[in-house]
Amino acid sequence: MPDDVKGPAMPVLATARPHPLASATPETCATALRMLAVDAVEAARSGHPGMPLGMAEIALALWGTGGNGVLRHNPANPGWPDRDRFVLSNGHGSMLLYALLHLTGYDLPIEELKRFRQFGSRTPGHPEVGVTPGVETTTGPLGQGLANAVGMALAEKLLAAEFNRPGHTIVDHRTFVSLGDGCLMEGVSHEACSLAGTLGLGKLVALWDDNGISIDGHVEGWFRDDTPARFEAYGWHVVRGVDGHDAQAVRAALDAALATTDRPSLICCRTEIGRGAPTKAGTHSVHGAALGAAEVAAMRDALGWPYAPFHVPDEVYQAFDAREQGAGLEAAWRTRFEAYRQAFPPLAAEFERRMAGDLPTDWPRIAAAIRGAAAEAGAVATRKASQEVIGRLAAQLPELFGGSADLTGSNLTDWPGVRRVNDEGAGRYLSYGVREFAMAAVMNGMALHGGFIPFGGTFLTFSDYMRNALRMAALMRLRVIHVLTHDSIGVGEDGPTHQPVEHAASLRLIPGLAVWRPCDAEETAAAWIAAVEEHAGPSALLLSRQGLPGQERTVEQRTAIARGGYILAPQEGAQAVIVATGSEVSLALAARERLAGAGIPVAVVSMPCLERFLAQPRAYRDAVLPPGVPRLVVEAGHPDPWWKLVGDGDVVGMTTFGESAPADALFEHFGFTPDAIAERVKALTAKVRASKPS
Ligand SMILES: Cc1ncc(C[n+]2csc(CCOP(=O)(O)OP(=O)(O)O)c2C)c(N)n1
């Protein structure tokens, strides 16, 4: 589509403004938002001015001026538990959010806006949680912010059901999310919004920036859905046909949304992208490039904005300032919370613990009991061992919130007596339906909201479906736990579509994601405990479908599981070390027996978490893998991650897809048998001997 293709004609902006400003009218405030966004993008020579220009009035209606905003937030305390959440799902429009945070009084000085998109600034290219005060989630990958918002709204509903008492409402906030056509085109929006409708998340309000433009041009060529009808079909309350440049109209729609408590609301705001840019408004050229000096100058003239870049008149600051109102809102909540504390002291303490993400004070005792029980488990599939652990954890950690993407009976993610989430928001288990991506993104939203440690299950091979949400969890350092079962060709008859090959290797590439592949019940318990204790990062537990023998361990070995790798079968004068994970550990031990019979002594190392092992001090790693002793790794997955560990050694892995056959036949066929492993060790030791000078 050419640049000049525009959406339906929009009313022309009023341009005449008094100079200097007498008072900050809503129009002036919208102009201030626009100019900050444009000036920052211009300074960075990078960024997306189109969306902030197009959504200025919508932002104004939600965030308000003169204390009349709908959003209940406190700039002085972005972590106040009962604040409304705001998610900018169309994260490329980050400057709109930064401008709002700056103007309403967050700790985001104008200098930070001047350093938009620069190294080390608090205004990165896309909003990042933990970098900018007031940013609730990291957005940019379109559609996921919306799914995060669904998770936040779900967390609110669950916590309200759990903690509120008659006359004592301490959890009562809304989740607002802005989104563009891009978010709606992404498949995850279907998964998440269908789920939100089903769950009746009445405190979720989505504002759609319906400008008819995405990067390639006018969307008519690729996006003609009847979006309002789509959301009505999900069971949402839809406010159609709102003029997104009329702040009062948006405000009226917001009021209608707030009055609707049994369903989520979608407000369809018709807007013009780049509104206010004299020649570029309404075109896709304004979506993601600086306007250029001439266009910005013309825009200043047209909007009657005589100020230098980044100058904001005092009147505008005063109008936006939300600090007093925010302090009042939080103080009122704290008064309510103190009354709650008086009436229900243990509940109040529990709420504070949950929101802080702290484990119970007797956690060490709980963890020790879980480890002890697992040591007794014997031969069992690690997915089954995981279910036992989940049951024990759930009894002690009310924050543990489970689920599965329609594979509960296979992932074994439920536990005796658990209640599924009902319409009232009670329950601790969610059947997410066949929606892996939304499950992972909703879990991220719940973790961001606070109060929960979410975990969810699917087959390891379908982790691809949710991969970017896993990546976002790692980027945001969120404690979410993924139970990924059916972790190898051990799946058997379901065949190569269901047999993961490259998945463990590729998950290990995500920085900060702890990938565990335990070999028995005890390692499974240790992996779960490590995942729960990991406050600042996600974990993936790769679990077997098939039964695996339980291993004997000394106390030292038991403790060493948490280090990611340890010597399971020590050997004096070892000529080689076999390193194995998961289901291949018992094969390695059997190969060791055969090799001993052939006069080749070898040690076996179990390495359930490669990243953890690599993070250990050098001395520990050298003690487990003595330098100079040849190494062979066995894992029924892609060998690539292991080469860095073995050097000149060898890796027994999978470099092709699997096959449809019983698991035993597949292990045999692909060389995962004690005999085949022993032969590979013999070949390795022979090669090493031959290469040594005689
Ligand atoms: C998952 C994902 N795919 C692609 C992109 C790149 N991208 C950024 S904005 C955009 C177009 C979004 O269109 P729309 O939501 O209508 O935003 P607008 O043009 O109105 O600002 C695309 C494709 C992205 N950020 N995330």
The ligand as an SDF file (V2000), in Angstrom:
LIG
                    3D

 26 27  0  0  0  0  0  0  0  0999 V2000
    5.3780  -10.5360   17.7260 C   0  0  0  0  0  0  0  0  0  0  0  0
    5.7780   -9.3050   16.9940 C   0  0  0  0  0  0  0  0  0  0  0  0
    5.8360   -9.3340   15.6630 N   0  0  0  0  0  0  0  0  0  0  0  0
    6.2280   -8.2400   14.9810 C   0  0  0  0  0  0  0  0  0  0  0  0
    6.5790   -7.1010   15.6420 C   0  0  0  0  0  0  0  0  0  0  0  0
    7.0870   -5.8900   14.8800 C   0  0  0  0  0  0  0  0  0  0  0  0
    6.0470   -4.8270   14.8880 N   0  0  0  0  0  0  0  0  0  0  0  0
    6.1030   -3.8220   15.7440 C   0  0  0  0  0  0  0  0  0  0  0  0
    4.8010   -2.7870   15.6030 S   0  0  0  0  0  0  0  0  0  0  0  0
    4.1530   -3.7020   14.3390 C   0  0  0  0  0  0  0  0  0  0  0  0
    2.8590   -3.2910   13.6920 C   0  0  0  0  0  0  0  0  0  0  0  0
    1.8370   -3.0860   14.6870 C   0  0  0  0  0  0  0  0  0  0  0  0
    0.7080   -2.5330   14.1310 O   0  0  0  0  0  0  0  0  0  0  0  0
   -0.3270   -1.8180   15.0880 P   0  0  0  0  0  0  0  0  0  0  0  0
   -0.5520   -2.6340   16.2870 O   0  0  0  0  0  0  0  0  0  0  0  0
   -1.4990   -1.4670   14.2660 O   0  0  0  0  0  0  0  0  0  0  0  0
    0.4600   -0.5510   15.5740 O   0  0  0  0  0  0  0  0  0  0  0  0
    0.3860    0.9280   14.9730 P   0  0  0  0  0  0  0  0  0  0  0  0
    0.9270    0.8680   13.5910 O   0  0  0  0  0  0  0  0  0  0  0  0
   -1.0260    1.3320   15.0080 O   0  0  0  0  0  0  0  0  0  0  0  0
    1.2580    1.7150   15.8950 O   0  0  0  0  0  0  0  0  0  0  0  0
    4.9540   -4.7910   14.0670 C   0  0  0  0  0  0  0  0  0  0  0  0
    4.6660   -5.7830   13.0090 C   0  0  0  0  0  0  0  0  0  0  0  0
    6.4990   -7.1110   17.0420 C   0  0  0  0  0  0  0  0  0  0  0  0
    6.8280   -6.0510   17.7770 N   0  0  0  0  0  0  0  0  0  0  0  0
    6.0580   -8.2120   17.6890 N   0  0  0  0  0  0  0  0  0  0  0  0
  1  2  1  0
  2  3  1  0
  2 26  2  0
  3  4  2  0
  4  5  1  0
  5  6  1  0
  5 24  2  0
  6  7  1  0
  7  8  2  0
  7 22  1  0
  8  9  1  0
  9 10  1  0
 10 11  1  0
 10 22  2  0
 11 12  1  0
 12 13  1  0
 13 14  1  0
 14 15  2  0
 14 16  1  0
 14 17  1  0
 17 18  1  0
 18 19  2  0
 18 20  1  0
 18 21  1  0
 22 23  1  0
 24 25  1  0
 24 26  1  0
M  CHG  1   7   1
M  END
$$$$
